[in-house]
Amino acid sequence: MTNVVRHSGARRCVIRVEPGLVEVRDDGRGPAAESGWNGHGLVGLRERARRLDATVTVGRRSDGLGFLLRVTLPADR
């Protein structure tokens, strides 16, 4: 959430937590294209997720606005 506040310029952020899923989406600028979706925080998150066989997905929302981060655990976890 710190990154949303510091960097996104978002007016709205929605956090969804369900068994096996955490999703953060906002209506901000999204990441800079040159970042390649690999900021230090995302690298660390991917490393921690990998230990749980989880998948981290980052990118623009499906409507092309803002940012979407999704972490999913395998069904058998």
All heavy atoms as a GROMACS GRO file, in nm:
protein
  588
    1MET      N    1   0.081  -0.118   0.000
    1MET     CA    2   0.000   0.000   0.000
    1MET      C    3   0.086   0.125   0.000
    1MET      O    4   0.045   0.226  -0.054
    1MET     CB    5  -0.093   0.000   0.122
    1MET     CG    6  -0.189  -0.116   0.132
    1MET     SD    7  -0.272  -0.184  -0.013
    1MET     CE    8  -0.254  -0.078  -0.146
    2THR      N    9   0.202   0.114   0.060
    2THR     CA   10   0.294   0.228   0.060
    2THR      C   11   0.324   0.274  -0.082
    2THR      O   12   0.324   0.394  -0.110
    2THR     CB   13   0.425   0.193   0.134
    2THR    OG1   14   0.392   0.153   0.266
    2THR    CG2   15   0.519   0.310   0.138
    3ASN      N   16   0.348   0.181  -0.174
    3ASN     CA   17   0.379   0.218  -0.312
    3ASN      C   18   0.260   0.284  -0.381
    3ASN      O   19   0.279   0.373  -0.463
    3ASN     CB   20   0.426   0.096  -0.391
    3ASN     CG   21   0.568   0.059  -0.358
    3ASN    OD1   22   0.640   0.137  -0.296
    3ASN    ND2   23   0.608  -0.059  -0.397
    4VAL      N   24   0.140   0.240  -0.352
    4VAL     CA   25   0.023   0.306  -0.411
    4VAL      C   26   0.019   0.452  -0.368
    4VAL      O   27   0.004   0.542  -0.451
    4VAL     CB   28  -0.108   0.235  -0.370
    4VAL    CG1   29  -0.230   0.314  -0.414
    4VAL    CG2   30  -0.114   0.093  -0.426
    5VAL      N   31   0.038   0.475  -0.239
    5VAL     CA   32   0.033   0.612  -0.187
    5VAL      C   33   0.148   0.696  -0.242
    5VAL      O   34   0.130   0.810  -0.284
    5VAL     CB   35   0.035   0.611  -0.033
    5VAL    CG1   36   0.050   0.750   0.023
    5VAL    CG2   37  -0.090   0.544   0.022
    6ARG      N   38   0.268   0.641  -0.244
    6ARG     CA   39   0.387   0.718  -0.284
    6ARG      C   40   0.399   0.743  -0.433
    6ARG      O   41   0.447   0.846  -0.477
    6ARG     CB   42   0.513   0.644  -0.240
    6ARG     CG   43   0.543   0.655  -0.096
    6ARG     CD   44   0.677   0.591  -0.068
    6ARG     NE   45   0.704   0.593   0.074
    6ARG     CZ   46   0.800   0.525   0.132
    6ARG    NH1   47   0.879   0.448   0.058
    6ARG    NH2   48   0.819   0.532   0.261
    7HIS      N   49   0.361   0.645  -0.513
    7HIS     CA   50   0.400   0.650  -0.653
    7HIS      C   51   0.287   0.654  -0.755
    7HIS      O   52   0.310   0.692  -0.870
    7HIS     CB   53   0.488   0.530  -0.687
    7HIS     CG   54   0.607   0.514  -0.600
    7HIS    ND1   55   0.709   0.607  -0.596
    7HIS    CD2   56   0.641   0.418  -0.511
    7HIS    CE1   57   0.799   0.568  -0.508
    7HIS    NE2   58   0.761   0.454  -0.455
    8SER      N   59   0.168   0.612  -0.721
    8SER     CA   60   0.068   0.588  -0.824
    8SER      C   61  -0.011   0.710  -0.867
    8SER      O   62  -0.060   0.714  -0.980
    8SER     CB   63  -0.031   0.481  -0.777
    8SER     OG   64  -0.119   0.535  -0.680
    9GLY      N   65  -0.030   0.805  -0.778
    9GLY     CA   66  -0.120   0.916  -0.807
    9GLY      C   67  -0.265   0.872  -0.809
    9GLY      O   68  -0.352   0.942  -0.860
   10ALA      N   69  -0.294   0.754  -0.755
   10ALA     CA   70  -0.428   0.698  -0.758
   10ALA      C   71  -0.523   0.775  -0.667
   10ALA      O   72  -0.484   0.828  -0.563
   10ALA     CB   73  -0.425   0.552  -0.715
   11ARG      N   74  -0.646   0.778  -0.709
   11ARG     CA   75  -0.753   0.834  -0.626
   11ARG      C   76  -0.828   0.723  -0.556
   11ARG      O   77  -0.896   0.744  -0.457
   11ARG     CB   78  -0.848   0.915  -0.712
   11ARG     CG   79  -0.777   1.037  -0.774
   11ARG     CD   80  -0.868   1.111  -0.862
   11ARG     NE   81  -0.968   1.177  -0.775
   11ARG     CZ   82  -1.040   1.280  -0.811
   11ARG    NH1   83  -1.025   1.328  -0.932
   11ARG    NH2   84  -1.126   1.333  -0.731
   12ARG      N   85  -0.817   0.603  -0.611
   12ARG     CA   86  -0.889   0.489  -0.555
   12ARG      C   87  -0.801   0.364  -0.564
   12ARG      O   88  -0.735   0.339  -0.665
   12ARG     CB   89  -1.017   0.467  -0.633
   12ARG     CG   90  -1.102   0.353  -0.587
   12ARG     CD   91  -1.232   0.350  -0.668
   12ARG     NE   92  -1.304   0.227  -0.649
   12ARG     CZ   93  -1.393   0.206  -0.554
   12ARG    NH1   94  -1.422   0.301  -0.469
   12ARG    NH2   95  -1.455   0.090  -0.544
   13CYS      N   96  -0.804   0.286  -0.457
   13CYS     CA   97  -0.732   0.159  -0.452
   13CYS      C   98  -0.825   0.056  -0.391
   13CYS      O   99  -0.889   0.082  -0.289
   13CYS     CB  100  -0.605   0.174  -0.369
   13CYS     SG  101  -0.513   0.020  -0.351
   14VAL      N  102  -0.834  -0.060  -0.454
   14VAL     CA  103  -0.919  -0.167  -0.405
   14VAL      C  104  -0.830  -0.287  -0.376
   14VAL      O  105  -0.750  -0.328  -0.461
   14VAL     CB  106  -1.027  -0.205  -0.510
   14VAL    CG1  107  -1.108  -0.324  -0.462
   14VAL    CG2  108  -1.116  -0.086  -0.539
   15ILE      N  109  -0.846  -0.344  -0.257
   15ILE     CA  110  -0.770  -0.462  -0.217
   15ILE      C  111  -0.870  -0.576  -0.199
   15ILE      O  112  -0.968  -0.562  -0.126
   15ILE     CB  113  -0.695  -0.437  -0.086
   15ILE    CG1  114  -0.603  -0.317  -0.101
   15ILE    CG2  115  -0.618  -0.562  -0.044
   15ILE    CD1  116  -0.550  -0.264   0.029
   16ARG      N  117  -0.844  -0.684  -0.265
   16ARG     CA  118  -0.931  -0.802  -0.255
   16ARG      C  119  -0.850  -0.916  -0.197
   16ARG      O  120  -0.742  -0.947  -0.248
   16ARG     CB  121  -0.981  -0.838  -0.395
   16ARG     CG  122  -1.087  -0.943  -0.398
   16ARG     CD  123  -1.143  -0.954  -0.537
   16ARG     NE  124  -1.107  -1.084  -0.590
   16ARG     CZ  125  -1.113  -1.118  -0.716
   16ARG    NH1  126  -1.147  -1.030  -0.807
   16ARG    NH2  127  -1.081  -1.238  -0.754
   17VAL      N  128  -0.902  -0.978  -0.092
   17VAL     CA  129  -0.835  -1.091  -0.029
   17VAL      C  130  -0.934  -1.206  -0.020
   17VAL      O  131  -1.043  -1.191   0.035
   17VAL     CB  132  -0.784  -1.054   0.113
   17VAL    CG1  133  -0.715  -1.174   0.178
   17VAL    CG2  134  -0.692  -0.934   0.108
   18GLU      N  135  -0.897  -1.317  -0.078
   18GLU     CA  136  -0.977  -1.438  -0.075
   18GLU      C  137  -0.883  -1.555  -0.050
   18GLU      O  138  -0.761  -1.539  -0.065
   18GLU     CB  139  -1.046  -1.460  -0.211
   18GLU     CG  140  -1.140  -1.351  -0.252
   18GLU     CD  141  -1.199  -1.374  -0.391
   18GLU    OE1  142  -1.173  -1.481  -0.452
   18GLU    OE2  143  -1.272  -1.286  -0.438
   19PRO      N  144  -0.936  -1.670  -0.014
   19PRO     CA  145  -0.846  -1.786   0.000
   19PRO      C  146  -0.769  -1.808  -0.130
   19PRO      O  147  -0.829  -1.817  -0.238
   19PRO     CB  148  -0.942  -1.902   0.029
   19PRO     CG  149  -1.062  -1.836   0.091
   19PRO     CD  150  -1.074  -1.703   0.020
   20GLY      N  151  -0.639  -1.808  -0.122
   20GLY     CA  152  -0.555  -1.832  -0.239
   20GLY      C  153  -0.536  -1.713  -0.332
   20GLY      O  154  -0.477  -1.727  -0.438
   21LEU      N  155  -0.585  -1.594  -0.294
   21LEU     CA  156  -0.575  -1.478  -0.382
   21LEU      C  157  -0.563  -1.349  -0.303
   21LEU      O  158  -0.636  -1.327  -0.207
   21LEU     CB  159  -0.700  -1.468  -0.471
   21LEU     CG  160  -0.715  -1.340  -0.553
   21LEU    CD1  161  -0.620  -1.342  -0.672
   21LEU    CD2  162  -0.858  -1.321  -0.597
   22VAL      N  163  -0.471  -1.265  -0.345
   22VAL     CA  164  -0.463  -1.126  -0.299
   22VAL      C  165  -0.449  -1.041  -0.423
   22VAL      O  166  -0.364  -1.069  -0.509
   22VAL     CB  167  -0.343  -1.102  -0.204
   22VAL    CG1  168  -0.332  -0.954  -0.168
   22VAL    CG2  169  -0.354  -1.188  -0.079
   23GLU      N  170  -0.532  -0.938  -0.433
   23GLU     CA  171  -0.530  -0.852  -0.551
   23GLU      C  172  -0.535  -0.706  -0.507
   23GLU      O  173  -0.613  -0.671  -0.419
   23GLU     CB  174  -0.651  -0.884  -0.639
   23GLU     CG  175  -0.654  -0.808  -0.768
   23GLU     CD  176  -0.773  -0.848  -0.852
   23GLU    OE1  177  -0.760  -0.947  -0.927
   23GLU    OE2  178  -0.877  -0.781  -0.841
   24VAL      N  179  -0.449  -0.625  -0.568
   24VAL     CA  180  -0.447  -0.481  -0.543
   24VAL      C  181  -0.460  -0.414  -0.678
   24VAL      O  182  -0.383  -0.440  -0.769
   24VAL     CB  183  -0.315  -0.437  -0.475
   24VAL    CG1  184  -0.312  -0.286  -0.454
   24VAL    CG2  185  -0.294  -0.512  -0.344
   25ARG      N  186  -0.561  -0.327  -0.690
   25ARG     CA  187  -0.580  -0.253  -0.816
   25ARG      C  188  -0.604  -0.108  -0.782
   25ARG      O  189  -0.667  -0.077  -0.681
   25ARG     CB  190  -0.690  -0.311  -0.901
   25ARG     CG  191  -0.825  -0.308  -0.839
   25ARG     CD  192  -0.937  -0.359  -0.929
   25ARG     NE  193  -0.914  -0.493  -0.975
   25ARG     CZ  194  -0.932  -0.533  -1.102
   25ARG    NH1  195  -0.975  -0.450  -1.194
   25ARG    NH2  196  -0.909  -0.656  -1.137
   26ASP      N  197  -0.551  -0.019  -0.865
   26ASP     CA  198  -0.573   0.123  -0.843
   26ASP      C  199  -0.603   0.192  -0.975
   26ASP      O  200  -0.594   0.130  -1.081
   26ASP     CB  201  -0.455   0.187  -0.769
   26ASP     CG  202  -0.327   0.194  -0.852
   26ASP    OD1  203  -0.334   0.232  -0.971
   26ASP    OD2  204  -0.220   0.163  -0.798
   27ASP      N  205  -0.638   0.319  -0.965
   27ASP     CA  206  -0.670   0.396  -1.086
   27ASP      C  207  -0.562   0.500  -1.115
   27ASP      O  208  -0.587   0.600  -1.181
   27ASP     CB  209  -0.806   0.463  -1.074
   27ASP     CG  210  -0.813   0.565  -0.961
   27ASP    OD1  211  -0.715   0.578  -0.884
   27ASP    OD2  212  -0.916   0.632  -0.948
   28GLY      N  213  -0.441   0.473  -1.070
   28GLY     CA  214  -0.331   0.568  -1.087
   28GLY      C  215  -0.262   0.557  -1.222
   28GLY      O  216  -0.314   0.501  -1.318
   29ARG      N  217  -0.141   0.611  -1.226
   29ARG     CA  218  -0.062   0.616  -1.349
   29ARG      C  219  -0.016   0.480  -1.396
   29ARG      O  220   0.014   0.461  -1.513
   29ARG     CB  221   0.063   0.701  -1.326
   29ARG     CG  222   0.039   0.848  -1.313
   29ARG     CD  223   0.171   0.922  -1.301
   29ARG     NE  224   0.238   0.895  -1.176
   29ARG     CZ  225   0.213   0.957  -1.061
   29ARG    NH1  226   0.121   1.050  -1.056
   29ARG    NH2  227   0.278   0.929  -0.952
   30GLY      N  228   0.000   0.388  -1.306
   30GLY     CA  229   0.062   0.260  -1.341
   30GLY      C  230   0.213   0.278  -1.343
   30GLY      O  231   0.263   0.390  -1.332
   31PRO      N  232   0.286   0.172  -1.357
   31PRO     CA  233   0.433   0.180  -1.356
   31PRO      C  234   0.487   0.243  -1.483
   31PRO      O  235   0.422   0.238  -1.587
   31PRO     CB  236   0.476   0.035  -1.342
   31PRO     CG  237   0.366  -0.041  -1.405
   31PRO     CD  238   0.240   0.036  -1.376
   32ALA      N  239   0.604   0.299  -1.471
   32ALA     CA  240   0.673   0.353  -1.588
   32ALA      C  241   0.709   0.237  -1.681
   32ALA      O  242   0.748   0.131  -1.636
   32ALA     CB  243   0.798   0.428  -1.545
   33ALA      N  244   0.693   0.258  -1.809
   33ALA     CA  245   0.721   0.152  -1.906
   33ALA      C  246   0.863   0.099  -1.894
   33ALA      O  247   0.888  -0.019  -1.910
   33ALA     CB  248   0.696   0.204  -2.047
   34GLU      N  249   0.956   0.187  -1.861
   34GLU     CA  250   1.096   0.142  -1.854
   34GLU      C  251   1.124   0.056  -1.732
   34GLU      O  252   1.227  -0.007  -1.723
   34GLU     CB  253   1.192   0.262  -1.857
   34GLU     CG  254   1.183   0.356  -1.740
   34GLU     CD  255   1.075   0.464  -1.755
   34GLU    OE1  256   1.000   0.463  -1.852
   34GLU    OE2  257   1.069   0.550  -1.665
   35SER      N  258   1.031   0.051  -1.635
   35SER     CA  259   1.055  -0.030  -1.515
   35SER      C  260   1.048  -0.178  -1.547
   35SER      O  261   1.104  -0.259  -1.473
   35SER     CB  262   0.953   0.003  -1.406
   35SER     OG  263   0.826  -0.052  -1.439
   36GLY      N  264   0.980  -0.215  -1.655
   36GLY     CA  265   0.967  -0.356  -1.689
   36GLY      C  266   0.893  -0.434  -1.582
   36GLY      O  267   0.907  -0.554  -1.570
   37TRP      N  268   0.812  -0.364  -1.499
   37TRP     CA  269   0.736  -0.427  -1.391
   37TRP      C  270   0.828  -0.496  -1.291
   37TRP      O  271   0.794  -0.598  -1.235
   37TRP     CB  272   0.634  -0.528  -1.444
   37TRP     CG  273   0.557  -0.487  -1.563
   37TRP    CD1  274   0.574  -0.534  -1.689
   37TRP    CD2  275   0.451  -0.391  -1.571
   37TRP    NE1  276   0.483  -0.474  -1.774
   37TRP    CE2  277   0.408  -0.385  -1.704
   37TRP    CE3  278   0.390  -0.309  -1.478
   37TRP    CZ2  279   0.306  -0.302  -1.746
   37TRP    CZ3  280   0.287  -0.225  -1.522
   37TRP    CH2  281   0.246  -0.223  -1.654
   38ASN      N  282   0.949  -0.446  -1.273
   38ASN     CA  283   1.046  -0.511  -1.186
   38ASN      C  284   1.105  -0.419  -1.081
   38ASN      O  285   1.224  -0.425  -1.054
   38ASN     CB  286   1.160  -0.570  -1.270
   38ASN     CG  287   1.118  -0.696  -1.340
   38ASN    OD1  288   1.048  -0.778  -1.283
   38ASN    ND2  289   1.158  -0.710  -1.464
   39GLY      N  290   1.025  -0.337  -1.018
   39GLY     CA  291   1.076  -0.256  -0.909
   39GLY      C  292   1.126  -0.345  -0.797
   39GLY      O  293   1.094  -0.463  -0.789
   40HIS      N  294   1.208  -0.290  -0.709
   40HIS     CA  295   1.266  -0.370  -0.600
   40HIS      C  296   1.160  -0.441  -0.516
   40HIS      O  297   1.177  -0.556  -0.478
   40HIS     CB  298   1.353  -0.282  -0.510
   40HIS     CG  299   1.474  -0.229  -0.578
   40HIS    ND1  300   1.570  -0.311  -0.631
   40HIS    CD2  301   1.512  -0.103  -0.606
   40HIS    CE1  302   1.664  -0.238  -0.687
   40HIS    NE2  303   1.631  -0.110  -0.674
   41GLY      N  304   1.050  -0.373  -0.489
   41GLY     CA  305   0.944  -0.435  -0.409
   41GLY      C  306   0.883  -0.554  -0.479
   41GLY      O  307   0.853  -0.656  -0.416
   42LEU      N  308   0.866  -0.545  -0.611
   42LEU     CA  309   0.809  -0.657  -0.686
   42LEU      C  310   0.905  -0.774  -0.694
   42LEU      O  311   0.864  -0.889  -0.690
   42LEU     CB  312   0.768  -0.612  -0.826
   42LEU     CG  313   0.651  -0.515  -0.832
   42LEU    CD1  314   0.628  -0.469  -0.975
   42LEU    CD2  315   0.526  -0.576  -0.773
   43VAL      N  316   1.033  -0.746  -0.705
   43VAL     CA  317   1.132  -0.853  -0.708
   43VAL      C  318   1.126  -0.931  -0.577
   43VAL      O  319   1.121  -1.054  -0.575
   43VAL     CB  320   1.274  -0.798  -0.733
   43VAL    CG1  321   1.379  -0.905  -0.711
   43VAL    CG2  322   1.285  -0.741  -0.874
   44GLY      N  323   1.123  -0.859  -0.465
   44GLY     CA  324   1.115  -0.925  -0.335
   44GLY      C  325   0.985  -1.002  -0.318
   44GLY      O  326   0.984  -1.113  -0.264
   45LEU      N  327   0.875  -0.945  -0.365
   45LEU     CA  328   0.746  -1.014  -0.356
   45LEU      C  329   0.749  -1.142  -0.438
   45LEU      O  330   0.702  -1.247  -0.394
   45LEU     CB  331   0.634  -0.921  -0.405
   45LEU     CG  332   0.494  -0.981  -0.404
   45LEU    CD1  333   0.452  -1.021  -0.263
   45LEU    CD2  334   0.396  -0.882  -0.464
   46ARG      N  335   0.806  -1.136  -0.557
   46ARG     CA  336   0.815  -1.257  -0.641
   46ARG      C  337   0.900  -1.364  -0.574
   46ARG      O  338   0.867  -1.482  -0.580
   46ARG     CB  339   0.873  -1.222  -0.777
   46ARG     CG  340   0.775  -1.154  -0.868
   46ARG     CD  341   0.835  -1.136  -1.008
   46ARG     NE  342   0.738  -1.081  -1.098
   46ARG     CZ  343   0.742  -0.956  -1.145
   46ARG    NH1  344   0.842  -0.877  -1.112
   46ARG    NH2  345   0.649  -0.914  -1.227
   47GLU      N  346   1.009  -1.325  -0.511
   47GLU     CA  347   1.094  -1.422  -0.441
   47GLU      C  348   1.017  -1.490  -0.327
   47GLU      O  349   1.024  -1.612  -0.310
   47GLU     CB  350   1.219  -1.353  -0.386
   47GLU     CG  351   1.317  -1.310  -0.492
   47GLU     CD  352   1.430  -1.225  -0.438
   47GLU    OE1  353   1.434  -1.197  -0.317
   47GLU    OE2  354   1.515  -1.186  -0.520
   48ARG      N  355   0.943  -1.413  -0.249
   48ARG     CA  356   0.866  -1.471  -0.139
   48ARG      C  357   0.754  -1.559  -0.192
   48ARG      O  358   0.728  -1.667  -0.137
   48ARG     CB  359   0.812  -1.361  -0.048
   48ARG     CG  360   0.923  -1.288   0.027
   48ARG     CD  361   0.870  -1.191   0.130
   48ARG     NE  362   0.788  -1.084   0.077
   48ARG     CZ  363   0.832  -0.972   0.021
   48ARG    NH1  364   0.963  -0.951   0.010
   48ARG    NH2  365   0.750  -0.879  -0.023
   49ALA      N  366   0.688  -1.516  -0.298
   49ALA     CA  367   0.580  -1.595  -0.355
   49ALA      C  368   0.631  -1.727  -0.411
   49ALA      O  369   0.567  -1.832  -0.396
   49ALA     CB  370   0.510  -1.515  -0.465
   50ARG      N  371   0.746  -1.723  -0.474
   50ARG     CA  372   0.805  -1.844  -0.532
   50ARG      C  373   0.824  -1.953  -0.427
   50ARG      O  374   0.803  -2.071  -0.454
   50ARG     CB  375   0.939  -1.810  -0.598
   50ARG     CG  376   0.991  -1.918  -0.690
   50ARG     CD  377   1.115  -1.874  -0.768
   50ARG     NE  378   1.095  -1.748  -0.838
   50ARG     CZ  379   1.172  -1.638  -0.820
   50ARG    NH1  380   1.274  -1.641  -0.739
   50ARG    NH2  381   1.146  -1.529  -0.886
   51ARG      N  382   0.859  -1.914  -0.305
   51ARG     CA  383   0.878  -2.011  -0.196
   51ARG      C  384   0.748  -2.085  -0.163
   51ARG      O  385   0.751  -2.194  -0.106
   51ARG     CB  386   0.930  -1.942  -0.072
   51ARG     CG  387   1.070  -1.888  -0.088
   51ARG     CD  388   1.120  -1.825   0.040
   51ARG     NE  389   1.228  -1.735   0.009
   51ARG     CZ  390   1.242  -1.613   0.056
   51ARG    NH1  391   1.155  -1.566   0.144
   51ARG    NH2  392   1.343  -1.538   0.022
   52LEU      N  393   0.635  -2.025  -0.197
   52LEU     CA  394   0.504  -2.086  -0.171
   52LEU      C  395   0.440  -2.143  -0.298
   52LEU      O  396   0.324  -2.180  -0.297
   52LEU     CB  397   0.409  -1.981  -0.110
   52LEU     CG  398   0.451  -1.919   0.021
   52LEU    CD1  399   0.359  -1.804   0.058
   52LEU    CD2  400   0.451  -2.025   0.131
   53ASP      N  401   0.517  -2.147  -0.405
   53ASP     CA  402   0.466  -2.187  -0.537
   53ASP      C  403   0.353  -2.096  -0.583
   53ASP      O  404   0.265  -2.138  -0.659
   53ASP     CB  405   0.420  -2.333  -0.537
   53ASP     CG  406   0.534  -2.430  -0.512
   53ASP    OD1  407   0.645  -2.402  -0.561
   53ASP    OD2  408   0.512  -2.530  -0.443
   54ALA      N  409   0.352  -1.973  -0.537
   54ALA     CA  410   0.250  -1.875  -0.576
   54ALA      C  411   0.292  -1.806  -0.705
   54ALA      O  412   0.409  -1.805  -0.742
   54ALA     CB  413   0.229  -1.773  -0.466
   55THR      N  414   0.196  -1.745  -0.771
   55THR     CA  415   0.219  -1.671  -0.893
   55THR      C  416   0.190  -1.524  -0.869
   55THR      O  417   0.087  -1.490  -0.810
   55THR     CB  418   0.125  -1.722  -1.004
   55THR    OG1  419   0.147  -1.861  -1.023
   55THR    CG2  420   0.148  -1.648  -1.135
   56VAL      N  421   0.281  -1.439  -0.914
   56VAL     CA  422   0.263  -1.294  -0.904
   56VAL      C  423   0.242  -1.240  -1.045
   56VAL      O  424   0.323  -1.266  -1.135
   56VAL     CB  425   0.386  -1.225  -0.840
   56VAL    CG1  426   0.369  -1.073  -0.839
   56VAL    CG2  427   0.410  -1.278  -0.700
   57THR      N  428   0.133  -1.168  -1.064
   57THR     CA  429   0.101  -1.107  -1.192
   57THR      C  430   0.091  -0.957  -1.171
   57THR      O  431   0.022  -0.913  -1.079
   57THR     CB  432  -0.033  -1.159  -1.246
   57THR    OG1  433  -0.028  -1.301  -1.249
   57THR    CG2  434  -0.061  -1.105  -1.384
   58VAL      N  435   0.160  -0.880  -1.253
   58VAL     CA  436   0.153  -0.734  -1.244
   58VAL      C  437   0.134  -0.676  -1.383
   58VAL      O  438   0.177  -0.734  -1.482
   58VAL     CB  439   0.278  -0.671  -1.178
   58VAL    CG1  440   0.293  -0.713  -1.035
   58VAL    CG2  441   0.404  -0.705  -1.255
   59GLY      N  442   0.070  -0.563  -1.388
   59GLY     CA  443   0.051  -0.496  -1.516
   59GLY      C  444  -0.059  -0.393  -1.507
   59GLY      O  445  -0.105  -0.358  -1.399
   60ARG      N  446  -0.101  -0.347  -1.620
   60ARG     CA  447  -0.213  -0.254  -1.625
   60ARG      C  448  -0.343  -0.331  -1.609
   60ARG      O  449  -0.351  -0.448  -1.643
   60ARG     CB  450  -0.215  -0.180  -1.758
   60ARG     CG  451  -0.094  -0.092  -1.775
   60ARG     CD  452  -0.127   0.033  -1.853
   60ARG     NE  453  -0.010   0.116  -1.865
   60ARG     CZ  454   0.026   0.207  -1.775
   60ARG    NH1  455  -0.046   0.227  -1.668
   60ARG    NH2  456   0.135   0.279  -1.793
   61ARG      N  457  -0.444  -0.263  -1.557
   61ARG     CA  458  -0.575  -0.324  -1.546
   61ARG      C  459  -0.628  -0.357  -1.684
   61ARG      O  460  -0.580  -0.302  -1.785
   61ARG     CB  461  -0.672  -0.229  -1.475
   61ARG     CG  462  -0.633  -0.203  -1.334
   61ARG     CD  463  -0.724  -0.108  -1.261
   61ARG     NE  464  -0.825  -0.042  -1.343
   61ARG     CZ  465  -0.895   0.061  -1.302
   61ARG    NH1  466  -0.878   0.111  -1.183
   61ARG    NH2  467  -0.985   0.116  -1.381
   62SER      N  468  -0.726  -0.443  -1.693
   62SER     CA  469  -0.780  -0.485  -1.822
   62SER      C  470  -0.841  -0.369  -1.900
   62SER      O  471  -0.847  -0.373  -2.023
   62SER     CB  472  -0.885  -0.595  -1.805
   62SER     OG  473  -0.991  -0.549  -1.724
   63ASP      N  474  -0.882  -0.262  -1.830
   63ASP     CA  475  -0.936  -0.145  -1.900
   63ASP      C  476  -0.826  -0.049  -1.946
   63ASP      O  477  -0.854   0.057  -2.000
   63ASP     CB  478  -1.039  -0.071  -1.814
   63ASP     CG  479  -0.982  -0.021  -1.683
   63ASP    OD1  480  -0.858  -0.027  -1.661
   63ASP    OD2  481  -1.062   0.024  -1.599
   64GLY      N  482  -0.699  -0.088  -1.922
   64GLY     CA  483  -0.586  -0.008  -1.968
   64GLY      C  484  -0.546   0.104  -1.875
   64GLY      O  485  -0.451   0.177  -1.901
   65LEU      N  486  -0.617   0.121  -1.767
   65LEU     CA  487  -0.588   0.226  -1.669
   65LEU      C  488  -0.526   0.166  -1.544
   65LEU      O  489  -0.546   0.049  -1.513
   65LEU     CB  490  -0.718   0.298  -1.632
   65LEU     CG  491  -0.796   0.358  -1.748
   65LEU    CD1  492  -0.930   0.408  -1.700
   65LEU    CD2  493  -0.716   0.468  -1.815
   66GLY      N  494  -0.455   0.247  -1.470
   66GLY     CA  495  -0.407   0.206  -1.339
   66GLY      C  496  -0.318   0.084  -1.339
   66GLY      O  497  -0.259   0.046  -1.440
   67PHE      N  498  -0.313   0.020  -1.225
   67PHE     CA  499  -0.219  -0.087  -1.199
   67PHE      C  500  -0.292  -0.203  -1.134
   67PHE      O  501  -0.386  -0.183  -1.056
   67PHE     CB  502  -0.109  -0.035  -1.105
   67PHE     CG  503   0.003  -0.131  -1.081
   67PHE    CD1  504   0.100  -0.152  -1.177
   67PHE    CD2  505   0.014  -0.198  -0.961
   67PHE    CE1  506   0.205  -0.238  -1.154
   67PHE    CE2  507   0.120  -0.284  -0.936
   67PHE     CZ  508   0.215  -0.305  -1.033
   68LEU      N  509  -0.250  -0.323  -1.165
   68LEU     CA  510  -0.307  -0.443  -1.106
   68LEU      C  511  -0.195  -0.533  -1.060
   68LEU      O  512  -0.101  -0.561  -1.137
   68LEU     CB  513  -0.394  -0.516  -1.208
   68LEU     CG  514  -0.444  -0.654  -1.167
   68LEU    CD1  515  -0.544  -0.643  -1.053
   68LEU    CD2  516  -0.507  -0.724  -1.285
   69LEU      N  517  -0.202  -0.577  -0.936
   69LEU     CA  518  -0.109  -0.675  -0.882
   69LEU      C  519  -0.192  -0.788  -0.827
   69LEU      O  520  -0.288  -0.764  -0.752
   69LEU     CB  521  -0.024  -0.614  -0.770
   69LEU     CG  522   0.072  -0.713  -0.704
   69LEU    CD1  523   0.207  -0.648  -0.685
   69LEU    CD2  524   0.018  -0.764  -0.575
   70ARG      N  525  -0.159  -0.909  -0.865
   70ARG     CA  526  -0.235  -1.026  -0.820
   70ARG      C  527  -0.137  -1.135  -0.777
   70ARG      O  528  -0.042  -1.166  -0.850
   70ARG     CB  529  -0.324  -1.077  -0.933
   70ARG     CG  530  -0.411  -1.195  -0.895
   70ARG     CD  531  -0.499  -1.238  -1.011
   70ARG     NE  532  -0.595  -1.135  -1.043
   70ARG     CZ  533  -0.622  -1.094  -1.166
   70ARG    NH1  534  -0.559  -1.143  -1.270
   70ARG    NH2  535  -0.713  -1.001  -1.188
   71VAL      N  536  -0.161  -1.192  -0.660
   71VAL     CA  537  -0.082  -1.304  -0.610
   71VAL      C  538  -0.180  -1.420  -0.591
   71VAL      O  539  -0.280  -1.405  -0.519
   71VAL     CB  540  -0.011  -1.272  -0.478
   71VAL    CG1  541   0.069  -1.393  -0.430
   71VAL    CG2  542   0.080  -1.150  -0.493
   72THR      N  543  -0.151  -1.531  -0.655
   72THR     CA  544  -0.238  -1.648  -0.642
   72THR      C  545  -0.158  -1.769  -0.595
   72THR      O  546  -0.045  -1.791  -0.639
   72THR     CB  547  -0.306  -1.683  -0.776
   72THR    OG1  548  -0.207  -1.697  -0.878
   72THR    CG2  549  -0.404  -1.576  -0.818
   73LEU      N  550  -0.219  -1.844  -0.507
   73LEU     CA  551  -0.160  -1.968  -0.458
   73LEU      C  552  -0.219  -2.085  -0.537
   73LEU      O  553  -0.336  -2.078  -0.577
   73LEU     CB  554  -0.192  -1.988  -0.310
   73LEU     CG  555  -0.112  -1.907  -0.212
   73LEU    CD1  556  -0.175  -1.914  -0.073
   73LEU    CD2  557   0.031  -1.957  -0.207
   74PRO      N  558  -0.143  -2.191  -0.553
   74PRO     CA  559  -0.199  -2.310  -0.619
   74PRO      C  560  -0.316  -2.364  -0.535
   74PRO      O  561  -0.319  -2.348  -0.413
   74PRO     CB  562  -0.084  -2.410  -0.621
   74PRO     CG  563   0.038  -2.337  -0.581
   74PRO     CD  564  -0.004  -2.211  -0.515
   75ALA      N  565  -0.412  -2.427  -0.600
   75ALA     CA  566  -0.530  -2.477  -0.532
   75ALA      C  567  -0.499  -2.577  -0.421
   75ALA      O  568  -0.572  -2.587  -0.323
   75ALA     CB  569  -0.626  -2.541  -0.633
   76ASP      N  570  -0.389  -2.647  -0.434
   76ASP     CA  571  -0.356  -2.752  -0.335
   76ASP      C  572  -0.281  -2.698  -0.212
   76ASP      O  573  -0.242  -2.772  -0.126
   76ASP     CB  574  -0.276  -2.863  -0.400
   76ASP     CG  575  -0.143  -2.815  -0.455
   76ASP    OD1  576  -0.123  -2.692  -0.471
   76ASP    OD2  577  -0.057  -2.900  -0.486
   77ARG      N  578  -0.262  -2.566  -0.200
   77ARG     CA  579  -0.190  -2.508  -0.086
   77ARG      C  580  -0.285  -2.476   0.024
   77ARG      O  581  -0.391  -2.433   0.013
   77ARG     CB  582  -0.116  -2.381  -0.125
   77ARG     CG  583  -0.002  -2.402  -0.218
   77ARG     CD  584   0.116  -2.465  -0.165
   77ARG     NE  585   0.191  -2.373  -0.079
   77ARG     CZ  586   0.298  -2.410  -0.013
   77ARG    NH1  587   0.341  -2.532  -0.024
   77ARG    NH2  588   0.363  -2.328   0.062
   0.00000   0.00000   0.00000
